[in-house]
Amino acid sequence: MFTALTSIVGETTPGGLLAQAPAMVAAHGPWGDGVVWPFFLLFPLFWILVIGLFIFIGRRTWRRNHYWAATQGAEGVLRERYARGEIDETEFRQRLEVLRSQPSS
C-alpha cells in the first residue's frame, strides 16, 4: 500500500508531472487528448458566406434596378423630361394623352 501511495503522490508532484510531460505530448500531441474540433474550417466558411451574401445582394439589386428601368417606358421618360424642365405642362399633357391613346405593344 505504501508503494501505491508513493506512486500516486509521485505523479501529482510538479516534478512527477514534468517528467511525464514529454511522454504525454508524444502520445497525444500538443492538443491534449487528441480531440480537436476543426476550427480551421470556420475561416473559409465565413468568407464563403460573406462572398455569397455580396453576390446575392448584388444580383438582387441589379434585377430590381433592371426591372424598374424596363417598366419606366415612354411615360417615365416623359415625366423625367417634364421634371427637368425640358417641356412645359401643356406639352407634357398633350404627349401623355397621345401615349395613353395608343395601344401598347
N, C-alpha and C positions, 0 to 999 in steps of 0.2 A: 504494500500500500504506500509506503514511503517513496518508492521509486515512481509510482504513478503520480503522486503528489508533486514530486520534484519535476517530473516531465511536464505537468500542467503549468507549474509555476515557471519553469524554464521557458516555455513557449510564450508566456504572457509578459515576460520582462522585455524591455526595449532591446536588449542585446539578442535575445532569442528571436524576436521578430525581425530584427535587422539581418540576422543570419539566414532567415528563411526568405527574405525579400527577393534575392536573385532567383531562387527556385520558383517562387510564386509568379514572377514576371515571365520566366521561361515557360512555365506551364500554362498560364492564362493570357499572357500578353499584357501590354500596358493598360488595357481597358478593364482589368479586373477579371470577372468570371467569364468573359467572352461573349456576354450578351450585349450586343451593340445594336441599337436602333439605327437604321440607315439615315442619319441626319443629312448626309451628303446629297440625298435625293430632294431635299426641301429647296435648296438653292436653285437648281434648274427648273423645278416645278413652279416655283414662284415666278421666275422670269418668263416661262412659257405662258402662265396665266396672265401676266401683265401684258405681254405682246399680243396675246389672243384678245384681251379686252380692248386694246387700242385698235386692232383690226376690226373687231365687231362694231365698236362705236364709230369708227371712220366710215365703214361701209354703210351703216345705218344712216349717218348724216348725209353721205353722198346721195343715197337713194332718195332721202326726203327732199333734199335740195333739187335733185333732178326731177322728181315728181312735181315739185312746186313750180319749177321753171316751165315744165311741159304744160301745166294747167293754166299758166298765165295767158297764153294765146294773144289774139289781137286786142281783146278788151283790156288786158293787162298793159300792153304796150301803149294803148290809147290813154289809159289812166296815168301812166308814168309821164307821157308827154304833156298831159294837162297839169300834172303836179309840178313839172319843171318849168311850166310857163311857156312852152313852145306853141301851144294852141290856146285859144280863149274858150270860154264856157259854151258859146253858141256853136262853135265848130266842133267842140267835144260832143255836144248833144246830137248834132247832125250825124256825125260819124258813128256814134254809138247806135243811133236808130238804124243806120244802114247796115251795121254789123249784125244787129239783132233781127233784122228783117230777112236776111239771107239765111237759107238753111245751112246748118253746119255740116261739114263733110266728115 
